[in-house]
Amino acid sequence: MTDSDLAATARVIEPRSVAWYLEVPRSQVVLLQAYFELYDGVATVRTLQGDAPIVCVLTTPEQKNDCMGVLEAISEEVQWRVWRGPIPEEPL
């Protein structure tokens, strides 16, 4: 996925919040969260309720590019993909 593809899938959920909804294998959710803890302040990862293993990566407009960079950098370690289905529960 290119940066422009990833940017196009970002959802503005509040004026100060940008989110990506990602499908991540359940066995890798904690790893995804750990990576974002290493990049302090770039984004927060929240798991959503529902049958599908969906997470929400929340960031700010100012951190959007950095967040996309982290997602691209870890894409070989964490097999995420953009979730294009209905969102089971809003994270905020």
Buried (B, 14 or more C-beta within 10 A) or exposed (E): BEEEEBEEBBEEBEEEBBBBBBBBEEEBBEEBBEBBEEBEEBBBBBBBEEEEBBBBBBBBEEBBEBBBBBBEEBEEEBEBEBBEEEBBEEBE
